Amino acid sequence: MGHQTETDSRGWDTGLVPSPAGRTVRPDTRCPVEVALAAISGRWTTLVLRELMHTEHSFGALREKLPEISPKVLTERLHTLRERGLVTQERLPGFPVRTSYALTEAGRSLRPLLVELYRTGEALRDGRPGADS
């Protein structure tokens, strides 16, 4: 059974590009797809997001959950995710100073995207047709 595609008067697939923001003829940083891809780009980024998806973690706890990530790369990823508005950082009182990281509402909103990317990746990796099933 084929997928029915609705198009607008110019021929844009309205399921793929429902608004003018995505109707570009070259990559544009304001395109919603490009914005979403930029939010999760970078090696280790999706794994850091995954670990923060259900609860906040300290830097040390993230290192324990992702033992192969270097402290430098984890620091860079957390900094980038904070800049993107996806993660918050809270300094906890006491000595030594501890820092807690948590997803913002925008960060939590990435969950369906990550779930679908996982499902699609599995289907593509396994050579299954219909990655959307």
C-alpha positions, -999 to 999 in steps of 0.1 A, spaced: 0 0 0 16 33 -11 18 65 8 -6 92 -3 11 125 -6 -7 158 -4 8 187 -22 1 224 -23 -2 245 -54 35 247 -58 40 209 -55 55 209 -19 47 176 0 27 191 28 36 163 52 73 169 48 71 207 46 39 219 62 50 255 65 70 280 44 100 278 68 110 244 53 103 253 17 139 261 9 160 252 -22 192 250 -2 201 243 34 189 271 57 196 273 95 160 285 100 145 253 84 128 233 112 145 201 101 179 218 102 171 232 137 162 198 150 192 181 135 215 208 148 200 203 183 211 167 184 243 169 163 277 159 176 293 127 187 279 116 221 252 142 221 223 117 217 237 95 245 240 124 269 204 134 261 193 98 266 209 96 301 193 129 311 159 120 297 144 106 329 164 123 357 191 148 364 227 137 368 259 151 382 289 152 359 304 122 377 272 102 373 272 109 335 308 98 333 298 65 351 269 60 327 291 68 297 325 55 308 341 59 274 334 96 270 364 118 279 358 145 305 367 171 279 341 159 254 314 155 281 322 191 292 319 203 256 287 184 250 270 198 282 282 233 273 267 230 238 235 216 251 232 244 276 238 270 248 211 253 227 187 257 257 183 219 261 201 214 294 202 234 326 232 234 350 228 238 388 257 242 412 248 223 444 259 237 478 287 220 498 323 210 493 334 198 470 312 217 446 289 194 427 270 203 396 237 188 385 225 187 349 189 183 338 169 186 306 148 217 300 113 213 285 128 218 251 153 190 258 126 167 270 106 175 238 134 157 218 123 123 231 99 114 203 125 124 177 152 102 194 127 73 197 119 76 160 155 79 149 163 47 169 134 28 152 143 40 118 180 33 124 172 -3 134 151 -8 103 178 7 80 206 -13 97 186 -45 94 177 -38 58 140 -39 66 117 -20 42 92 4 56 113 19 84 81 36 96 64 4 106 
